Amino acid sequence: MNNVTVIRAISNPQQIKRVAGYARVSTKDEHQDSSFNLQIEELEKEIKSNPLYEYVGVFKDKKSGTDTKGRTEFNAMIDLATLGEIDIIITKSITRFARNIVDTIKTVRTLKSHNVEVIFLKENISTLDSSIEFILSVLAVHAEEESRNISENVKWSVKRKMRKGGNFTTNLFGYKIEGETWTIVEDKAKIVRMIFDMYINGKTYKNIIDKLFDMGVKTATGKDRWHPGTIESMLLNEKYAGHMSLGKTFIYKGSEIRSDRFSLLNNMIRDHHPAIVSPYIFEKALELRNSRTRNKKDDYVPLNERVTPYYQFVYSDQNERFLRYIVERPKGKYVIPTLFCYNKEHNNRVMITVKNLFAVLNDALSNLSKQSNSLYDKFNNFIESNINKCDALFDKKESERTTILSNKASLIKSRKGLLNYYKRIINFKEMNDVEDFRKLVYKVTILDQTNLVIKLSLNPIDNLNLLLYSSDINLKIGSSYKDLNYTIFL
């Protein structure tokens, strides 16, 4: 009789999965902080309690979630997952992941195509389920409908209060407001009347602000210098004419948008409280403001239509603000495209003409292109070195893992685009379009009047920099010529 030896199959140990959590609260209400923290704790506990999971971290956003735009950590997490740095994403529920059904299914499909699983704890489902798209469609539609119902209920209660003449304002410069009782505070009301009077008599916001500063009039929050936005909001506030207009703001895809709605009679409660300025003065100021504004639309205007191509491109280190684009017309004779900004106190004007900005960028990129022999190796070595640093830090700094991985994802993207970027640099020719410059330059930082820093777009991580080149260029600044020093960083 033959002896038969049974060889038992040795099962491979289960592979450890890299797992991240995602938490979100959908409003700016401070009372949701406890819910937010609880989500994070639950997700962290869920991941760390499973021996087959390697804890990556919990990505978290504290903004409205009606779509995925503006959700910084969500987008970083998806980038990491598609780059192979995350195997599983765990979130509390579909409503914490995305409420928009199109975005939900689109994101799930993207992740599935990269073999990334998403687990929804509340619904107890995983995207590995073959019927996941049908389940998600049903649940996401339900979540959308629930969200819409809540929104409609809130709107109904607000409109009901509006019809009864209810008050939603609790604090306004020039008034003392106690419940439904409005009392004029005369010493502050005089300031309000002065602001309206100066404006309708042709004074600019700067003229008004300088006058208030000279008089020692402090803002409602106790600041010495008023902001132009504060002056404008006062001039546009119908409450100073004794009226109450409600529903002036609305939510569009998670963003709070202010609209010129007080012209709509159905939202206006006239003679609601004592007026500080007459309706005639208010209407006159409003007409003057409307005649000066460049944007005549009352509805939501998408960001890309509200901003110029220079949006968040040039930054002032001193003022801690990005410069805005304007066209200056000295004495009405010249047209000078310019970028400028003030500090929070509306002082220390930092500016650079577009002509000088382009001159600096052309000089810098032209000089950089001449280093073509060593440039590719510099780029590549820097990127590889920092990817390795991210890997080394991942195990050492658990609390910073999401930031470390986000940096790694950005560096991996840089590595993928390195060759094409390098070719653009070495083949660089003088340009005169900001859109072309932005393909090569991430940000320009003005340190002071004669020094600025150029950060290349290949590596947009602010705290990772490699010095590539320094030089200067002689330019006409104001009425004289000066040397402007610049430094280029990767």
C-alpha positions as CSV (number, residue, x, y, z in Angstrom):
1,M,0.0,0.0,0.0
2,N,1.4,3.3,-1.0
3,N,1.9,5.8,1.7
4,V,0.4,9.2,0.8
5,T,1.7,12.2,2.5
6,V,-0.6,15.1,2.6
7,I,1.1,18.4,2.2
8,R,-1.0,21.2,3.8
9,A,-1.1,24.5,2.1
10,I,0.6,27.2,4.0
11,S,-1.5,30.3,3.8
12,N,0.3,33.6,3.2
13,P,0.1,36.0,6.1
14,Q,-2.5,38.7,5.4
15,Q,-1.0,41.8,4.0
16,I,-1.0,44.9,6.2
17,K,-3.1,47.7,4.8
18,R,-2.3,51.4,5.0
19,V,-5.4,53.0,6.4
20,A,-6.5,56.6,6.7
21,G,-9.6,58.1,8.3
22,Y,-11.6,61.1,7.1
23,A,-13.6,63.4,9.3
24,R,-15.6,66.5,8.5
25,V,-18.2,68.8,10.1
26,S,-20.3,70.6,7.6
27,T,-20.8,74.0,9.2
28,K,-18.8,76.8,10.9
29,D,-20.8,76.3,14.1
30,E,-18.4,76.1,17.1
31,H,-20.8,73.8,18.8
32,Q,-19.8,71.1,16.3
33,D,-16.3,71.0,17.7
34,S,-17.2,68.1,20.0
35,S,-18.7,66.1,17.1
36,F,-15.6,66.8,15.1
37,N,-13.2,65.7,17.8
38,L,-15.4,62.6,18.5
39,Q,-15.2,61.6,14.8
40,I,-11.4,61.8,14.8
41,E,-11.2,59.8,18.1
42,E,-13.5,57.1,16.7
43,L,-11.7,56.8,13.4
44,E,-8.3,56.7,15.1
45,K,-9.5,54.0,17.5
46,E,-11.1,52.0,14.7
47,I,-7.9,51.9,12.7
48,K,-5.4,51.3,15.5
49,S,-7.5,48.5,17.0
50,N,-7.1,46.4,13.8
51,P,-3.8,44.5,13.7
52,L,-4.0,44.3,9.9
53,Y,-4.1,48.1,9.6
54,E,-1.2,50.4,9.5
55,Y,-2.4,53.8,10.8
56,V,-1.7,56.6,8.3
57,G,-3.6,59.4,10.0
58,V,-6.9,61.1,10.0
59,F,-7.5,63.7,7.4
60,K,-10.0,66.4,8.5
61,D,-11.9,69.3,7.1
62,K,-14.0,71.9,8.9
63,K,-16.0,73.4,6.1
64,S,-19.2,72.9,4.3
65,G,-19.2,69.6,2.3
66,T,-21.8,70.2,-0.4
67,D,-19.0,69.5,-2.9
68,T,-15.3,68.6,-2.9
69,K,-13.9,72.0,-3.8
70,G,-12.1,73.8,-1.0
71,R,-11.8,70.6,1.1
72,T,-8.0,70.7,1.3
73,E,-7.3,67.6,3.3
74,F,-9.9,65.6,1.4
75,N,-8.3,66.4,-1.9
76,A,-4.8,65.6,-0.4
77,M,-6.1,62.3,0.8
78,I,-7.5,61.3,-2.6
79,D,-4.2,62.3,-4.2
80,L,-2.3,60.1,-1.8
81,A,-4.7,57.2,-2.4
82,T,-4.4,57.4,-6.2
83,L,-0.6,57.6,-5.8
84,G,-0.6,54.3,-3.9
85,E,0.1,55.7,-0.4
86,I,-3.2,54.7,1.1
87,D,-5.0,51.3,0.7
88,I,-8.2,51.9,2.7
89,I,-10.1,55.1,3.7
90,I,-12.5,54.8,6.6
91,T,-15.1,57.5,7.3
92,K,-18.1,57.8,9.6
93,S,-20.8,57.9,6.9
94,I,-21.6,58.9,3.4
95,T,-22.7,62.3,4.6
96,R,-19.2,62.8,6.1
97,F,-17.6,61.8,2.8
98,A,-19.6,63.8,0.3
99,R,-23.3,64.8,0.0
100,N,-23.2,65.5,-3.7
101,I,-24.1,62.2,-5.4
102,V,-22.1,62.9,-8.5
103,D,-19.0,63.7,-6.6
104,T,-19.5,60.7,-4.3
105,I,-19.8,58.1,-7.1
106,K,-17.1,59.8,-9.2
107,T,-14.6,59.7,-6.3
108,V,-15.5,56.1,-5.4
109,R,-14.9,55.1,-9.0
110,T,-11.6,56.9,-9.1
111,L,-10.5,55.1,-5.9
112,K,-11.7,51.7,-7.0
113,S,-9.7,52.0,-10.3
114,H,-6.6,52.4,-8.1
115,N,-7.6,49.5,-5.8
116,V,-8.4,51.7,-2.9
117,E,-11.3,50.7,-0.6
118,V,-13.6,53.1,1.2
119,I,-15.5,51.9,4.3
120,F,-18.5,53.8,5.6
121,L,-19.0,52.8,9.3
122,K,-22.5,54.0,9.9
123,E,-23.9,52.3,6.8
124,N,-21.6,49.3,7.3
125,I,-20.7,49.1,3.7
126,S,-17.5,48.9,1.7
127,T,-16.8,49.9,-1.9
128,L,-15.6,46.3,-2.5
129,D,-19.3,45.4,-2.5
130,S,-20.3,44.6,-6.1
131,S,-23.6,46.6,-5.6
132,I,-21.8,49.6,-4.1
133,E,-22.8,52.1,-6.8
134,F,-26.5,51.2,-6.5
135,I,-26.3,51.4,-2.7
136,L,-24.4,54.7,-2.8
137,S,-26.9,56.2,-5.2
138,V,-29.8,55.4,-3.0
139,L,-28.1,56.5,0.3
140,A,-26.5,59.6,-1.2
141,V,-29.9,60.7,-2.7
142,H,-31.4,60.2,0.7
143,A,-28.6,62.2,2.3
144,E,-29.1,65.0,-0.2
145,E,-32.8,65.1,0.3
146,E,-32.4,65.1,4.1
147,S,-29.9,68.0,3.8
148,R,-32.3,69.9,1.5
149,N,-35.2,69.4,3.9
150,I,-33.1,70.7,6.8
151,S,-32.2,73.7,4.7
152,E,-35.8,74.3,3.7
153,N,-37.0,74.1,7.3
154,V,-34.4,76.6,8.4
155,K,-35.3,79.0,5.5
156,W,-39.0,78.6,6.5
157,S,-38.4,79.6,10.1
158,V,-36.3,82.6,9.0
159,K,-38.9,83.7,6.5
160,R,-41.6,83.3,9.2
161,K,-39.6,85.5,11.5
162,M,-39.0,88.0,8.7
163,R,-42.8,88.3,8.0
164,K,-43.3,89.1,11.7
165,G,-40.6,91.8,11.6
166,G,-38.2,89.8,13.7
167,N,-34.7,90.9,14.4
168,F,-31.6,88.9,13.5
169,T,-29.1,91.7,14.3
170,T,-27.5,91.9,17.7
171,N,-24.7,94.4,17.3
172,L,-24.3,97.4,14.9
173,F,-22.1,100.5,15.2
174,G,-24.3,103.4,16.2
175,Y,-27.0,101.3,17.9
176,K,-27.7,99.6,21.1
177,I,-29.8,96.5,20.3
178,E,-31.7,94.6,23.0
179,G,-33.9,91.9,21.5
180,E,-36.4,93.8,19.3
181,T,-35.5,97.2,20.7
182,W,-33.1,99.5,18.8
183,T,-31.8,102.6,20.5
184,I,-29.6,105.1,18.7
185,V,-26.2,105.8,20.5
186,E,-25.8,109.5,19.5
187,D,-22.0,109.9,19.8
188,K,-21.5,106.9,17.4
189,A,-24.5,107.9,15.2
190,K,-22.7,111.3,14.5
191,I,-19.8,109.3,13.1
192,V,-22.1,107.3,10.9
193,R,-23.8,110.4,9.6
194,M,-20.3,112.0,8.9
195,I,-19.3,108.9,6.9
196,F,-22.4,109.1,4.7
197,D,-22.0,112.8,4.3
198,M,-18.4,112.6,3.3
199,Y,-19.1,109.9,0.8
200,I,-22.0,111.5,-1.0
201,N,-19.9,114.7,-1.2
202,G,-17.2,112.9,-3.3
203,K,-14.7,111.7,-0.6
204,T,-13.0,108.4,-1.1
205,Y,-12.8,105.6,1.5
206,K,-9.2,106.6,2.1
207,N,-10.2,110.2,2.8
208,I,-12.9,109.0,5.3
209,I,-10.4,106.6,7.0
210,D,-7.8,109.3,7.3
211,K,-10.4,111.6,8.8
212,L,-11.5,109.0,11.4
213,F,-7.9,108.3,12.3
214,D,-7.1,112.0,12.8
215,M,-10.2,112.3,15.0
216,G,-9.1,109.3,17.1
217,V,-12.4,107.4,16.3
218,K,-11.9,103.7,17.0
219,T,-13.7,100.9,15.2
220,A,-16.4,98.8,16.8
221,T,-13.7,96.3,17.8
222,G,-11.4,99.0,19.2
223,K,-8.9,99.3,16.4
224,D,-7.3,102.7,15.6
225,R,-7.6,102.5,11.9
226,W,-10.8,101.6,9.9
227,H,-10.7,99.2,7.0
228,P,-12.2,100.1,3.6
229,G,-14.4,97.0,3.7
230,T,-16.0,98.3,7.0
231,I,-16.7,101.7,5.4
232,E,-18.3,100.0,2.4
233,S,-20.4,97.7,4.5
234,M,-21.8,100.6,6.4
235,L,-22.7,102.6,3.3
236,L,-24.5,99.5,1.9
237,N,-26.3,98.7,5.2
238,E,-30.0,99.6,4.9
239,K,-30.4,99.4,8.7
240,Y,-28.9,102.8,9.0
241,A,-31.9,104.1,7.1
242,G,-34.2,102.3,9.5
243,H,-35.0,99.4,7.2
244,M,-34.4,95.7,7.7
245,S,-33.5,93.5,4.7
246,L,-33.1,89.8,5.4
247,G,-31.8,87.0,3.2
248,K,-28.9,89.1,1.9
249,T,-26.5,86.1,2.0
250,F,-27.0,82.7,0.5
251,I,-24.9,79.5,0.3
252,Y,-23.6,78.4,-3.1
253,K,-21.6,75.1,-3.1
254,G,-20.4,75.7,0.5
255,S,-19.5,79.3,0.1
256,E,-21.4,82.2,1.8
257,I,-22.2,84.7,-0.9
258,R,-23.5,88.2,-0.2
259,S,-25.9,89.5,-2.8
260,D,-27.5,92.9,-3.5
261,R,-30.9,91.7,-2.2
262,F,-32.1,94.6,-0.3
263,S,-33.5,96.0,-3.5
264,L,-36.0,93.2,-3.5
265,L,-39.2,94.5,-1.8
266,N,-40.3,91.1,-0.5
267,N,-37.2,91.0,1.7
268,M,-37.4,94.6,2.9
269,I,-39.1,95.6,6.2
270,R,-39.4,99.4,6.0
271,D,-39.3,101.7,9.0
272,H,-38.3,98.7,11.2
273,H,-36.4,100.8,13.7
274,P,-35.2,104.4,14.3
275,A,-33.0,105.7,11.4
276,I,-29.6,107.2,11.8
277,V,-29.5,108.6,8.3
278,S,-32.5,109.5,6.1
279,P,-33.7,107.1,3.5
280,Y,-32.9,109.8,0.9
281,I,-29.2,110.0,2.1
282,F,-28.9,106.2,2.1
283,E,-30.4,105.8,-1.4
284,K,-28.0,108.5,-2.7
285,A,-25.0,106.8,-1.2
286,L,-26.2,103.5,-2.7
287,E,-26.7,104.9,-6.1
288,L,-23.2,106.5,-6.0
289,R,-21.7,103.2,-4.9
290,N,-23.5,101.3,-7.7
291,S,-22.3,103.8,-10.3
292,R,-18.7,103.2,-9.2
293,T,-18.6,99.4,-8.9
294,R,-17.3,97.4,-11.7
295,N,-19.4,94.3,-10.9
296,K,-23.1,94.9,-11.7
297,K,-24.2,91.3,-11.1
298,D,-26.5,90.5,-8.1
299,D,-26.1,86.8,-8.3
300,Y,-23.2,84.5,-7.5
301,V,-20.1,85.1,-9.6
302,P,-17.7,82.2,-9.8
303,L,-14.3,82.8,-8.4
304,N,-12.5,82.6,-11.7
305,E,-14.7,85.4,-13.0
306,R,-14.1,87.6,-9.9
307,V,-10.4,87.4,-9.9
308,T,-7.6,88.3,-12.3
309,P,-4.8,86.0,-13.6
310,Y,-2.6,87.5,-10.9
311,Y,-4.8,86.1,-8.0
312,Q,-2.5,84.8,-5.2
313,F,0.6,85.1,-7.3
314,V,2.7,87.9,-5.7
315,Y,2.9,87.9,-1.9
316,S,4.2,90.6,0.5
317,D,6.2,89.2,3.3
318,Q,6.0,92.4,5.3
319,N,2.2,92.8,5.0
320,E,1.5,89.1,5.0
321,R,-0.9,89.5,2.1
322,F,-1.1,88.8,-1.6
323,L,-1.0,91.8,-3.9
324,R,-4.1,92.8,-5.9
325,Y,-4.1,93.8,-9.6
326,I,-5.2,97.3,-10.6
327,V,-4.6,99.7,-13.5
328,E,-3.3,103.0,-12.3
329,R,-3.8,106.2,-14.4
330,P,-1.5,109.0,-13.1
331,K,-3.1,112.3,-14.1
332,G,-5.2,110.4,-16.6
333,K,-2.3,110.4,-19.0
334,Y,-0.8,106.9,-18.5
335,V,-2.0,103.4,-18.0
336,I,0.2,101.4,-15.6
337,P,-0.9,97.8,-14.7
338,T,0.2,97.4,-11.1
339,L,0.1,95.0,-8.2
340,F,-0.2,96.3,-4.6
341,C,-1.4,95.7,-1.1
342,Y,-1.5,97.3,2.3
343,N,-1.1,95.8,5.8
344,K,-4.0,95.2,8.2
345,E,-3.8,98.8,9.4
346,H,-4.0,100.0,5.8
347,N,-0.5,101.3,5.9
348,N,2.8,100.3,4.2
349,R,1.8,100.1,0.6
350,V,3.8,97.4,-1.2
351,M,3.6,97.5,-5.0
352,I,5.3,96.4,-8.2
353,T,4.4,97.3,-11.7
354,V,3.5,94.4,-14.0
355,K,6.2,95.6,-16.4
356,N,8.9,95.3,-13.6
357,L,7.5,91.9,-12.5
358,F,7.7,90.5,-16.0
359,A,11.2,92.0,-16.4
360,V,12.4,90.2,-13.2
361,L,10.8,86.9,-14.2
362,N,12.2,86.9,-17.7
363,D,15.6,87.7,-16.4
364,A,15.5,85.0,-13.7
365,L,14.1,82.3,-15.9
366,S,16.5,83.2,-18.7
367,N,19.5,82.9,-16.4
368,L,18.2,79.7,-14.9
369,S,17.8,78.1,-18.4
370,K,21.5,78.6,-19.0
371,Q,22.3,76.1,-16.2
372,S,20.8,73.3,-18.3
373,N,23.8,71.0,-17.8
374,S,23.3,70.6,-14.0
375,L,19.6,71.6,-13.6
376,Y,17.9,68.2,-14.2
377,D,20.2,66.5,-11.7
378,K,19.5,69.2,-9.1
379,F,15.8,68.9,-9.5
380,N,15.8,65.1,-9.5
381,N,18.2,64.8,-6.5
382,F,16.2,67.3,-4.4
383,I,12.9,65.5,-5.1
384,E,14.2,62.0,-4.4
385,S,16.0,63.2,-1.3
386,N,12.8,64.7,0.2
387,I,10.7,61.7,-0.8
388,N,13.1,59.6,1.2
389,K,12.9,62.1,4.1
390,C,9.1,61.8,4.1
391,D,9.4,58.0,4.3
392,A,11.9,58.3,7.2
393,L,9.7,60.8,9.1
394,F,6.5,58.8,8.7
395,D,7.4,56.3,11.4
396,K,9.0,58.9,13.7
397,K,6.2,61.5,13.8
398,E,2.8,59.8,13.9
399,S,1.0,63.1,14.8
400,E,2.3,64.7,11.6
401,R,1.7,61.8,9.2
402,T,-1.0,63.5,7.1
403,T,1.2,66.5,6.5
404,I,4.2,64.2,5.7
405,L,2.2,62.2,3.3
406,S,0.7,65.2,1.6
407,N,4.2,66.5,1.0
408,K,5.2,63.2,-0.3
409,A,2.3,63.1,-2.7
410,S,3.2,66.6,-4.0
411,L,6.8,65.5,-4.5
412,I,5.7,62.3,-6.4
413,K,3.7,64.5,-8.7
414,S,6.7,66.8,-9.2
415,R,8.8,63.7,-10.1
416,K,6.2,62.7,-12.7
417,G,6.2,66.1,-14.3
418,L,10.0,66.7,-14.0
419,L,11.1,66.0,-17.6
420,N,8.4,68.2,-19.2
421,Y,9.1,71.0,-16.7
422,Y,12.9,70.7,-17.3
423,K,12.3,71.0,-21.1
424,R,10.2,74.2,-20.6
425,I,13.0,75.7,-18.5
426,I,15.9,75.0,-20.9
427,N,13.8,76.1,-23.9
428,F,12.7,79.3,-22.1
429,K,12.1,82.4,-24.3
430,E,11.0,85.8,-23.1
431,M,7.3,85.9,-22.2
432,N,4.7,88.7,-21.6
433,D,1.7,86.8,-20.3
434,V,1.1,86.1,-16.7
435,E,-0.6,82.8,-17.5
436,D,2.6,81.5,-19.2
437,F,4.7,82.6,-16.2
438,R,2.4,80.7,-13.8
439,K,3.2,77.5,-15.6
440,L,6.7,77.8,-14.4
441,V,6.5,80.0,-11.3
442,Y,4.4,79.0,-8.2
443,K,4.7,82.3,-6.3
444,V,6.7,85.5,-6.1
445,T,7.4,86.9,-2.6
446,I,8.4,90.5,-2.1
447,L,10.6,90.7,1.0
448,D,11.2,94.4,0.9
449,Q,11.6,97.2,-1.7
450,T,14.7,95.7,-3.3
451,N,14.5,91.9,-2.6
452,L,12.2,89.2,-3.8
453,V,12.0,85.4,-4.0
454,I,10.8,83.3,-6.9
455,K,9.4,79.9,-6.1
456,L,9.1,77.5,-9.0
457,S,5.9,75.6,-9.7
458,L,7.6,72.2,-10.0
459,N,7.7,72.1,-6.2
460,P,4.8,74.2,-4.6
461,I,5.6,73.1,-1.0
462,D,6.4,76.3,0.8
463,N,8.6,74.8,3.5
464,L,10.8,72.7,1.1
465,N,13.2,74.9,-0.8
466,L,16.3,74.4,-2.8
467,L,18.4,77.5,-3.7
468,L,19.0,77.6,-7.5
469,Y,20.2,81.0,-8.5
470,S,20.6,84.6,-7.2
471,S,21.1,87.8,-9.2
472,D,19.9,91.4,-9.6
473,I,18.4,93.5,-12.3
474,N,18.5,97.3,-12.7
475,L,14.9,98.7,-13.1
476,K,13.1,102.0,-13.0
477,I,11.2,102.1,-9.7
478,G,9.3,105.3,-9.2
479,S,11.4,108.2,-10.5
480,S,14.8,106.5,-10.2
481,Y,16.6,103.3,-11.2
482,K,17.4,100.7,-8.5
483,D,18.9,97.3,-8.4
484,L,16.3,94.7,-7.6
485,N,17.7,91.5,-6.1
486,Y,16.0,88.2,-6.7
487,T,16.5,84.6,-5.6
488,I,15.1,81.5,-7.3
489,F,14.1,78.4,-5.3
490,L,12.8,75.0,-6.2
